[in-house]
Amino acid sequence: MISYYGTENVSSAGEPAPTITTKDRLALVTVMVKGTPYVIVDICLRMLKPSELYKAQGFPADYVITHGADGKPFTKTQQVHM
């Protein structure tokens, strides 16, 4: 994945994903193998769950996003906007 903010920053699939913004900032990378182009075609699309978004950005698995210090549960929208 390549993010672009005036410069090209390449990140490996094994690294945390860059911040996901509301503007187009990420580009798909295609691969050439022995002269043949390969692209991943996704026919299914789903929104990432809040826990997946946090994990993709490098937060530890035990990071609490489901409720506040008072025990009051957060909605999925609140979890994403934290």
C-alpha positions as MATLAB code, in Angstrom:
seq = 'MISYYGTENVSSAGEPAPTITTKDRLALVTVMVKGTPYVIVDICLRMLKPSELYKAQGFPADYVITHGADGKPFTKTQQVHM';
ca = [
       0.000    0.000    0.000;
       1.281    3.453   -0.846;
       0.118    6.596    0.919;
       0.720    9.917   -0.731;
       0.896   13.347    0.864;
       3.218   14.938   -1.671;
       5.715   12.105   -1.201;
       5.334    8.382   -1.699;
       5.444    6.368    1.523;
       5.365    2.605    1.020;
       4.182    0.327    3.818;
       4.373   -3.440    4.004;
       1.280   -5.528    4.652;
       3.019   -6.661    7.853;
       3.234   -3.116    9.262;
       0.457   -1.080   10.893;
      -1.710    0.683    8.316;
      -1.332    4.451    8.000;
      -4.080    6.688    9.358;
      -7.215    6.204    7.296;
      -8.527    9.626    6.291;
     -11.689   10.853    4.593;
      -9.731   11.904    1.490;
      -8.089    9.687   -1.123;
      -4.628    9.118    0.326;
      -3.935    5.442   -0.371;
      -3.136    3.749   -3.657;
      -3.318    0.148   -4.809;
      -0.030   -1.424   -5.802;
      -0.010   -3.847   -8.713;
       2.605   -6.549   -9.089;
       4.433   -7.816  -12.179;
       5.508  -11.473  -12.116;
       7.577  -12.538  -15.119;
       6.030   -9.746  -17.170;
       2.434  -10.546  -16.219;
       0.524   -7.944  -14.182;
      -1.381   -9.212  -11.141;
      -4.068   -7.290   -9.313;
      -6.229   -8.316   -6.379;
      -9.855   -8.063   -7.402;
     -12.239   -7.813   -4.488;
     -15.817   -8.691   -5.287;
     -16.951   -8.339   -1.668;
     -16.705   -5.217    0.413;
     -17.417   -4.669    4.069;
     -16.617   -1.979    6.578;
     -13.878   -2.806    9.053;
     -14.992   -3.362   12.643;
     -13.669   -0.865   15.212;
     -11.364   -3.521   16.718;
      -9.941   -4.258   13.239;
      -9.276   -0.557   12.616;
      -7.377   -0.274   15.903;
      -5.405   -3.473   15.251;
      -4.480   -2.291   11.733;
      -2.993    0.861   13.239;
      -0.874   -1.052   15.763;
      -2.949   -0.866   18.948;
      -2.484   -3.868   21.277;
      -5.236   -6.526   21.321;
      -6.112   -5.689   24.943;
      -6.687   -1.963   24.243;
     -10.189   -1.195   25.575;
     -12.505    0.539   23.101;
     -15.841   -1.050   24.011;
     -16.611    1.048   27.098;
     -15.459    4.047   29.112;
     -13.842    4.131   32.564;
     -17.348    4.349   34.050;
     -18.311    1.048   32.368;
     -20.800    2.725   30.019;
     -20.639    0.964   26.623;
     -19.639    2.904   23.506;
     -21.528    2.574   20.221;
     -19.542    1.424   17.178;
     -19.596    5.018   15.921;
     -18.137    6.257   19.206;
     -15.478    3.515   19.103;
     -14.367    4.628   15.627;
     -14.280    8.334   16.583;
     -12.203    7.898   19.769;
];
